Amino acid sequence: MLGTRDQRCAALAAAIAAGVAGTDDTSSTLMFMDLDALFATLAALQAAPFPPGSLHTFAVKANPVGRLLELMREAGMGAEVASLGELRQALHCGFPPDRVVFDSPIKTAEELRFALRAGSCRGGPGCRVRLNLDNLQELERVAELVAREPQLLEPPGGGAGPAGSLAGPGPQSGGAAAPVRLIGLRINPQVGEGSIAALSTGGRVSKFGIPLLEARPQLLAAFRAHPWLNALHLHVGSQGVPLELTAEGVARVMKLAEEIQAQAEAEAATRGSAVEAAGVGPRVLALDIGGGLPVQYGSDDLTWLLGQMAVGATAASTAGSAAAHAPDRPAGGAGDCPSSSGSSSGYGSNSSSGDGNNSSSIFSRYAELLRQRVPGLFAPPAGASHPPHGHLPPPQLVTEFGRCMVAKAAFAAGRVEYTKSCGGRRVVVSGLGGDLLLRAVYLPATWPVRVELCGPDGAPKGASDDGPPPPPPTTQAAAVAAAALPPARVGDGALAAAGEAADAGFAPTDVVGPLCFQGDRLAEAVPLPPASPGDWVVVPDLGAYCLSMYSRYNSRTSPPVWAVWRVAGEGERDGQGAAGRLPAGWAERAVVRDGYAFALMRRGETVEEVLAFWNLGS
């Protein structure tokens, strides 16, 4: 894995030597997806003790690159989508429709009709897109659609039994797949907000879902009126949201599922005997936990994500990188890329990884927390006299992980075009800015980033992992706060930082982007060594919510994305990491150089494609 700044610089150096990066303007800004890190994260998820039969979906909004989605599909994940475009992208990338979950707070009638019709007989009975309805008005819209077109409730090829009825066992019953499509309601459990209000969806007031504390009677009535409703969905948030808060939301919605089941059994009892009531099948077949898990952006430590798996993976990657690159390093250039952010900065204050026990992956800690707080999601132990969920199998657990799957697995590199001095600071200008790093630029106090420097050949500039660290940085968030101080104090601080770094050539530096506004900065007044045109600015942790949020401001082209993974040597593949797990064809298409393999995942945009966005066309 590219788990350190040295390793990122080594991969960049190999990309430059291979002609992948820096040959022309189209490769002066580019992204790299670390497939070793991606597969390690997938392995940690697959090893976590979630209930058997759980469906883990990848939130397409986090990173919709097609070849990434194909890897997720091959690894056994489903897809969570929140627009017609994302839905069609997931289907285009080969996800079976019944492993696609469609969530959105604004589905038009046409989008609903498309989702209800989307399916393929190749998937077998019930192979239809899963649908979660955001509000009661949307529920009525779907009810009107299926009343006019009852075949929308039937699986492709028919055979579902009477339209609008539940048939067959639930997804976790151990029997055949239920020949019904899964349609659920999105519930706001109203458990409270995390540390980032804009990403918290489970507060008392939210744009998403049906408020549980205020609409419980309406929810029960909806399941009574519409027998084809058979799933529940909730979303508390992800970044800045403690795992315990998410688990509390799940517990509340699981309690609602039990009430829905009790209501169905009570109604059956009024119509017939107790035996008939006892024979009522599961009313809620799936419980979908929207949102992901919080990510720690402030350092390269991955033990919070992978647990002990991170130790071995990082050690192997470090040894391989050193063996491959140490002989080629020029004298005095064997160091690490200096960074604008230390291990304690970045998003650390907005992150939570649960109980703090990093011997297990965050996925395992989350699964164990769910087992403790929501035992009804798990099958009872053999011989249990009082199953936590009664006589019925538990609903299928569905997750929607996005950020935690890919955020740490990608970095971006932008070639330095110009440098200047202004007001006692150096200014470094590269193609990385607010178009790609939208949140980091527009909300720097909430989403600061780490900035690193490499030379024109990718060689690191500054101190190495084994050498003295750079002086304590002034992060962009701290600089924003410092701007409110009296000018003399700001100046004194800048002079002190510059004095500490004088021997290493460090000086307060602004790292800025290409957009036409003053705030397009990735770092402000950070101590960095001198940079020159042709050097590279490197920013890690950009695998999620960067390219998918790309801004059209200034009509700049979006960058290409290259997959990168470690190989044992040029032309030789080992069985570890991504090299032994990639689908057929990847290795054959790869460019290999200096122990790294590169394969294009997405080509960069052309100017003509940008113009097509704005113009009517011929």
C-alpha positions in Angstrom: 0.0 0.0 0.0 1.0 3.6 -0.5 0.8 4.1 3.2 3.5 6.8 3.6 4.5 10.0 1.9 7.7 8.3 0.7 5.7 5.6 -1.0 3.4 8.1 -2.7 6.4 9.9 -4.0 7.9 6.6 -5.2 4.7 5.7 -7.0 4.7 9.2 -8.6 8.3 8.8 -9.7 7.5 5.5 -11.3 4.5 7.0 -13.1 6.7 9.8 -14.4 9.3 7.4 -15.6 6.6 5.3 -17.3 5.2 8.3 -19.1 1.9 8.1 -17.2 2.4 11.5 -15.6 3.8 14.8 -16.7 4.3 14.3 -20.4 1.9 17.0 -21.4 -0.9 19.3 -20.1 -3.4 16.4 -20.0 -1.2 14.6 -17.5 -0.1 17.5 -15.4 -2.9 16.9 -12.9 -4.0 13.4 -12.2 -5.3 11.0 -9.6 -4.0 7.6 -8.4 -6.1 4.9 -6.9 -4.1 2.6 -4.7 -5.6 -0.9 -5.4 -3.5 -2.5 -2.6 -5.2 -0.3 -0.1 -8.6 -0.9 -1.7 -8.3 -4.6 -1.6 -7.1 -4.5 2.0 -10.1 -2.5 3.0 -12.4 -4.9 1.2 -10.8 -7.8 3.0 -11.3 -6.1 6.3 -15.0 -5.6 5.5 -15.4 -9.2 4.4 -13.7 -10.5 7.6 -16.0 -8.5 9.9 -18.7 -10.5 11.8 -21.8 -9.1 10.2 -24.8 -11.4 9.9 -24.5 -14.0 7.2 -26.2 -12.9 4.0 -25.7 -9.2 4.6 -25.6 -7.1 1.5 -22.8 -4.5 1.6 -23.3 -1.8 -1.0 -20.8 0.8 -2.2 -22.2 4.4 -2.2 -21.7 5.4 -5.8 -21.8 9.0 -4.9 -18.5 8.7 -3.2 -16.7 7.8 -6.4 -18.6 6.8 -9.5 -15.6 5.9 -11.7 -16.7 2.9 -13.7 -13.7 0.7 -13.4 -13.7 1.2 -9.6 -17.4 0.2 -9.5 -16.5 -2.9 -11.5 -13.9 -3.9 -9.0 -16.5 -3.4 -6.2 -18.9 -5.6 -8.1 -16.3 -8.3 -8.6 -15.6 -8.2 -4.9 -19.2 -9.0 -4.1 -20.5 -5.6 -3.2 -23.8 -4.1 -4.3 -24.3 -0.4 -5.2 -26.2 2.3 -3.4 -27.4 5.1 -5.8 -29.1 8.4 -5.2 -30.0 9.6 -8.7 -31.1 8.3 -12.1 -27.5 8.9 -13.4 -26.0 6.9 -10.5 -28.6 4.1 -11.0 -27.9 3.8 -14.7 -24.1 3.9 -14.0 -24.5 1.0 -11.5 -26.5 -1.0 -14.0 -24.1 -0.1 -16.8 -21.2 -1.4 -14.6 -22.9 -4.8 -14.3 -24.4 -4.7 -10.8 -27.4 -7.1 -10.6 -30.5 -5.0 -10.2 -31.4 -6.7 -6.9 -28.1 -5.7 -5.5 -28.7 -2.0 -6.3 -30.4 0.2 -3.7 -32.0 3.4 -5.0 -32.1 6.2 -2.3 -32.9 9.8 -3.1 -34.9 12.6 -1.4 -36.4 13.6 -4.8 -37.3 10.9 -7.2 -39.5 12.1 -10.0 -42.4 10.0 -11.4 -40.3 9.0 -14.4 -37.3 8.1 -12.2 -39.6 5.9 -10.0 -41.0 4.3 -13.1 -37.6 3.5 -14.5 -36.4 2.1 -11.1 -39.6 0.0 -10.8 -39.1 -1.4 -14.3 -35.3 -1.9 -14.1 -34.5 -5.5 -13.9 -33.2 -8.5 -15.7 -34.4 -12.1 -15.9 -30.7 -13.1 -15.7 -30.9 -12.3 -12.0 -33.6 -14.9 -11.4 -36.9 -14.3 -9.5 -37.1 -11.0 -7.7 -34.3 -9.4 -9.7 -35.4 -5.8 -9.4 -33.8 -2.7 -8.1 -34.3 -2.1 -4.3 -36.2 1.1 -3.6 -36.3 3.2 -0.5 -39.0 5.9 -0.4 -38.1 9.1 1.4 -41.4 10.4 2.5 -45.2 9.7 2.7 -45.9 11.7 -0.5 -43.4 9.6 -2.4 -45.1 6.5 -1.0 -48.4 7.6 -2.4 -46.9 8.4 -5.7 -45.5 4.8 -5.9 -48.9 3.5 -4.8 -50.6 5.3 -7.7 -48.0 4.0 -10.1 -48.4 0.3 -9.0 -52.2 0.7 -9.0 -52.1 1.7 -12.6 -49.3 -0.8 -13.5 -49.5 -3.8 -11.0 -46.9 -5.6 -13.1 -44.3 -3.3 -11.6 -44.4 -5.3 -8.4 -43.8 -8.6 -10.3 -40.3 -10.0 -10.9 -39.1 -10.1 -14.5 -40.8 -13.0 -16.2 -43.7 -13.1 -13.8 -44.3 -15.8 -11.2 -44.7 -13.6 -8.2 -48.2 -14.5 -7.3 -50.9 -11.9 -6.8 -49.7 -8.4 -7.4 -49.2 -6.5 -4.2 -48.8 -9.5 -2.0 -45.9 -10.8 0.0 -44.8 -14.2 -1.0 -42.0 -16.5 0.0 -39.4 -16.4 2.8 -37.3 -13.4 3.6 -33.8 -12.9 2.5 -32.3 -14.3 5.7 -34.6 -17.3 6.1 -32.3 -19.7 4.5 -34.9 -20.6 1.9 -35.3 -19.5 -1.7 -35.1 -15.8 -2.5 -38.4 -14.1 -2.0 -40.1 -13.5 -5.3 -41.0 -10.0 -4.3 -39.2 -6.8 -4.9 -37.9 -4.9 -1.8 -39.5 -1.5 -1.3 -38.8 0.3 2.0 -39.4 3.5 3.8 -36.6 5.8 4.8 -36.8 6.6 8.5 -35.2 9.5 10.4 -34.6 8.0 13.8 -34.1 11.4 15.3 -31.2 10.4 17.5 -29.3 13.7 17.2 -26.4 15.1 15.1 -22.7 14.5 14.9 -20.0 17.1 14.9 -20.6 18.2 11.2 -24.2 19.4 10.9 -24.2 19.3 7.1 -23.4 15.6 7.1 -25.8 14.7 10.0 -29.1 13.3 8.8 -30.6 11.9 12.0 -31.3 15.1 13.9 -34.7 16.3 15.1 -35.0 18.3 11.8 -33.7 16.7 8.6 -34.3 17.0 4.9 -34.2 13.2 4.7 -36.7 10.5 5.7 -39.9 10.3 7.8 -39.5 11.5 11.4 -39.9 8.5 13.6 -40.8 10.3 16.8 -43.6 12.3 15.1 -44.9 9.9 12.5 -44.9 6.4 14.1 -48.7 6.0 13.7 -48.5 7.0 10.0 -45.6 4.5 9.5 -47.6 1.6 11.0 -50.6 2.7 8.9 -48.5 2.7 5.7 -47.4 -0.9 6.3 -51.0 -1.9 7.0 -52.3 -0.2 3.8 -49.5 -1.4 1.4 -48.6 -5.0 1.7 -45.8 -4.6 -0.8 -43.9 -2.4 1.7 -41.3 -4.8 3.2 -38.2 -3.0 4.2 -36.9 -0.1 6.4 -34.0 2.3 5.8 -32.3 4.7 8.1 -29.4 7.2 7.8 -27.8 9.0 10.7 -24.7 10.3 8.9 -21.1 9.3 8.5 -18.2 11.7 8.9 -18.3 13.2 12.4 -20.9 10.8 13.6 -19.9 8.3 16.4 -20.7 4.7 15.8 -22.7 4.6 19.0 -25.1 7.2 17.6 -25.6 5.2 14.4 -26.2 2.0 16.5 -28.8 3.9 18.5 -30.6 4.9 15.3 -30.5 1.2 14.1 -32.0 0.1 17.5 -34.9 2.5 17.2 -35.7 1.4 13.6 -35.4 -2.2 14.6 -38.0 -1.6 17.3 -40.3 -0.1 14.7 -39.8 -3.3 12.6 -40.9 -5.4 15.6 -44.0 -3.2 16.0 -44.8 -3.6 12.3 -44.5 -7.4 12.7 -46.7 -7.4 15.9 -49.3 -5.4 14.0 -49.4 -7.9 11.2 -49.7 -10.8 13.6 -52.4 -9.1 15.6 -54.4 -8.3 12.5 -54.1 -12.0 11.4 -55.3 -13.1 14.8 -58.5 -11.0 14.5 -59.2 -12.7 11.2 -58.6 -16.2 12.3 -57.0 -18.5 14.8 -53.8 -18.1 16.8 -52.2 -20.7 14.5 -52.9 -18.4 11.5 -51.4 -15.5 13.4 -48.3 -17.5 14.2 -47.9 -18.4 10.5 -47.6 -14.8 9.4 -44.3 -14.4 7.6 -41.7 -11.7 8.2 -43.2 -8.3 7.4 -39.8 -6.5 7.2 -37.4 -8.4 5.0 -34.5 -6.0 5.0 -33.1 -3.3 7.3 -30.9 -0.9 5.4 -28.4 1.2 7.3 -27.6 4.1 5.2 -24.5 6.2 5.6 -20.9 5.0 6.1 -18.3 5.0 8.8 -16.1 8.0 9.8 -12.7 8.4 8.3 -9.5 9.6 10.0 -7.8 11.9 7.6 -5.1 13.5 9.7 -2.3 10.9 9.2 -1.3 7.8 7.2 -2.0 5.5 10.1 -4.5 2.9 8.9 -4.9 0.7 12.1 -8.2 2.4 12.8 -9.5 1.2 9.4 -7.8 -2.2 9.0 -6.8 -3.1 12.6 -3.8 -5.5 12.8 -4.1 -6.1 9.0 -2.7 -2.6 8.5 0.6 -3.5 10.4 1.6 -6.3 8.1 0.4 -4.6 4.9 2.3 -1.4 5.7 5.4 -3.3 6.6 5.4 -5.4 3.4 4.7 -2.3 1.3 7.5 -0.3 3.0 10.0 -3.1 2.5 9.1 -3.5 -1.1 9.2 0.2 -1.8 12.6 0.5 -0.1 14.0 -2.4 -2.0 12.8 -1.2 -5.3 13.8 2.5 -5.0 16.6 2.9 -2.5 19.4 2.2 -5.1 18.0 4.8 -7.5 17.7 7.7 -5.0 20.1 10.6 -5.6 22.4 11.7 -2.8 20.6 13.9 -0.4 17.2 13.1 -1.9 16.2 10.0 -0.1 13.9 11.8 2.2 10.2 11.9 2.6 7.9 14.5 1.0 7.3 17.3 3.4 3.7 17.8 4.4 1.7 20.8 5.3 -0.1 18.8 8.0 1.1 16.7 10.9 -0.4 13.5 12.2 -2.7 15.3 14.6 -4.2 17.7 12.1 -6.6 17.2 9.2 -10.0 15.8 10.0 -9.1 14.1 13.3 -11.5 16.2 15.4 -14.4 15.3 13.1 -13.7 11.6 13.2 -14.8 8.7 15.4 -13.8 5.1 15.1 -15.9 3.7 17.8 -14.4 2.4 21.0 -10.8 3.3 20.2 -9.7 -0.4 20.1 -7.6 -0.5 16.9 -6.7 -4.1 17.2 -9.8 -4.8 15.1 -10.9 -3.1 11.9 -13.5 -0.4 12.1 -15.9 -2.8 10.3 -15.4 -5.5 13.0 -15.9 -2.9 15.8 -19.1 -1.7 14.1 -20.4 -5.2 13.6 -19.8 -6.1 17.2 -21.5 -2.9 18.4 -24.5 -3.8 16.3 -24.6 -7.2 17.8 -24.6 -5.7 21.3 -27.1 -3.0 20.6 -29.4 -4.6 18.0 -29.3 -8.4 18.6 -32.4 -8.8 16.5 -30.3 -8.3 13.4 -28.4 -11.5 14.2 -29.6 -15.1 14.1 -29.8 -16.6 17.7 -27.1 -19.1 18.8 -28.0 -22.7 18.3 -30.3 -23.9 21.1 -31.2 -20.4 22.3 -34.5 -20.6 24.2 -35.5 -17.0 23.7 -34.4 -15.7 20.3 -34.1 -11.9 20.5 -36.4 -11.5 17.5 -39.0 -14.2 18.2 -39.8 -17.1 15.9 -38.9 -15.3 12.7 -35.6 -15.0 10.9 -33.9 -11.6 11.2 -34.2 -9.1 8.3 -31.4 -8.9 5.9 -28.8 -6.3 6.9 -27.9 -3.9 4.2 -25.0 -1.4 4.5 -24.0 1.6 2.3 -20.3 2.2 2.9 -18.7 4.8 0.7 -16.1 7.2 2.2 -14.5 4.6 4.4 -14.0 2.2 1.5 -12.0 4.5 -0.8 -11.0 7.8 0.9 -7.6 6.6 2.1 -6.9 4.7 -1.2 -6.3 7.7 -3.6 -4.0 10.7 -3.9 -3.8 13.5 -6.5 -0.7 15.0 -8.0 -0.5 18.4 -9.7 2.5 19.8 -11.5 3.8 23.1 -10.2 3.5 25.7 -13.0 4.7 28.8 -11.2 6.1 30.1 -8.0 6.4 33.6 -6.6 7.0 35.5 -3.4 4.4 37.9 -1.9 4.1 39.5 1.5 6.9 37.5 3.0 5.5 34.2 1.8 6.2 31.8 -1.0 3.3 31.0 -3.3 3.2 27.7 -5.2 0.7 27.4 -8.0 -0.5 24.0 -9.3 -3.5 22.5 -11.1 -4.9 21.1 -7.8 -7.6 23.4 -6.4 -11.2 24.0 -5.6 -12.6 22.3 -8.7 -11.3 18.9 -7.5 -11.0 19.6 -3.8 -14.2 21.5 -3.5 -14.9 21.0 0.2 -11.3 21.6 1.3 -11.2 25.0 -0.5 -14.7 26.2 0.3 -14.8 24.8 3.9 -11.2 24.8 5.0 -11.9 24.8 8.7 -14.0 21.6 8.4 -12.1 19.8 5.6 -8.4 20.7 5.8 -6.0 18.6 3.7 -2.4 17.5 3.9 -0.1 18.9 1.2 3.2 17.3 0.2 6.0 18.3 -2.2 8.0 16.1 -4.7 10.6 17.1 -7.3 10.1 17.1 -11.0 11.1 13.4 -11.2 8.9 12.5 -8.2 11.8 12.4 -5.8 10.8 13.6 -2.3 11.8 17.0 -1.2 12.7 17.6 2.5 13.2 15.3 5.5 12.7 11.6 5.3 10.8 9.3 7.7 14.2 8.6 9.3 15.3 12.2 9.4 14.3 15.2 11.5 10.6 16.1 11.1 9.7 19.5 9.5 8.7 22.2 11.9 5.1 22.1 13.3 2.8 23.2 10.5 0.3 26.0 10.4 -2.7 24.2 8.9 -5.2 26.1 6.7 -7.8 25.9 9.5 -5.3 27.5 12.0 -4.4 30.1 9.4 -8.0 31.1 9.1 -8.2 31.5 12.9 -4.9 33.4 12.9 -6.3 35.9 10.5 -8.5 37.3 13.2 -5.5 38.1 15.5 -3.8 41.5 15.6 -1.3 41.9 12.7 1.7 42.0 15.0 0.9 38.6 16.5 0.4 37.0 13.1 3.7 38.4 11.9 5.5 37.2 15.0 4.2 33.7 14.6 5.2 33.6 10.9 8.7 34.9 11.7 9.1 32.3 14.5 8.0 29.4 12.2 10.3 30.7 9.5 13.2 30.9 12.0 12.8 27.3 13.2 12.9 26.1 9.7 15.6 28.3 8.3 18.3 25.6 8.4 16.2 23.3 6.3 15.1 26.0 3.8 11.5 25.8 5.0 9.5 29.0 4.7 5.9 30.0 5.1 4.2 28.9 1.9 0.8 29.2 0.3 -0.2 26.3 -2.0 -2.8 27.6 -4.3 -4.9 26.3 -7.1 -5.9 27.4 -10.7 -9.3 28.9 -10.0 -10.1 32.7 -10.3 -10.8 33.6 -6.7 -8.4 34.3 -3.8 -9.8 31.5 -1.6 -8.6 28.8 -4.0 -5.9 27.6 -1.5 -5.0 24.1 -0.3 -2.6 25.4 2.4 -1.8 28.8 3.9 1.4 29.9 5.5 2.6 26.3 5.9 6.4 25.7 6.3 7.6 24.0 3.1 11.0 23.8 1.3 11.5 25.8 -1.9 9.5 24.7 -4.9 10.1 25.3 -8.6 8.1 25.0 -11.8 8.0 21.3 -12.7 7.8 20.1 -9.1 4.7 18.2 -7.9 2.1 19.0 -5.2 0.7 15.8 -3.8 -2.5 15.6 -1.7 -3.4 12.2 -0.1 -6.8 10.8 1.0 -8.8 12.0 -2.0 -10.6 8.8 -3.0 -14.1 9.9 -1.9 -16.2 12.9 -2.5 -13.6 14.7 -4.6 -13.9 13.7 -8.3 -17.6 13.1 -7.8 -18.1 16.7 -6.6 -16.0 18.2 -9.4 -16.8 21.8 -10.0 -17.4 23.3 -13.5 -16.2 26.8 -12.3 -13.7 28.2 -14.9 -14.5 25.2 -17.2 -11.3 23.3 -16.5 -11.0 19.7 -17.5 -11.3 17.0 -14.9 -8.2 14.7 -14.4 -7.5 11.1 -15.4 -7.5 8.4 -12.8 -4.9 5.7 -12.8 -4.9 2.5 -10.8 -1.6 1.7 -9.1 -0.5 -1.4 -7.3 2.8 -3.0 -6.1 4.4 -5.8 -8.1 7.4 -7.9 -7.2 9.4 -6.6 -10.1 9.1 -5.5 -13.7 6.9 -8.0 -15.5 6.6 -10.2 -12.4 3.4 -10.4 -10.3 3.2 -11.7 -6.8 0.2 -13.2 -5.0 -0.1 -10.4 -2.4 -2.3 -7.3 -2.4 -4.1 -6.3 -5.6 -1.7 -8.2 -7.8 -3.2 -11.5 -6.9 -6.8 -10.4 -6.8 -7.4 -8.3 -9.9 -9.9 -9.6 -12.5 -8.6 -11.0 -15.8 -7.2 -8.4 -18.2 -6.0 -5.8 -15.7 -2.4 -7.0 -15.5 -2.2 -7.4 -19.3 -3.2 -3.7 -19.8 -0.9 -2.4 -17.1 2.2 -0.4 -17.5 4.9 -1.6 -15.1 7.8 0.4 -13.9 10.1 0.3 -10.8 7.9 -2.2 -8.9 4.6 -0.4 -9.6 1.9 -1.2 -12.1 -0.4 1.4 -13.6 -3.7 0.9 -15.4 -6.0 3.7 -16.7 -9.4 3.7 -14.8 -10.7 7.0 -16.3 -9.3 9.2 -19.0 -9.2 12.9 -18.3 -11.7 15.2 -20.0 -10.9 17.1 -23.2 -11.6 20.7 -23.7 -14.1 19.7 -26.3 -16.0 17.6 -23.8 -16.2 20.6 -21.4 -17.5 22.8 -24.2 -20.2 20.2 -24.9 -21.4 20.6 -21.3 -22.2 24.3 -22.0 -23.3 24.3 -25.6 -26.3 23.0 -27.6 -24.1 21.1 -30.0 -24.7 20.7 -33.7 
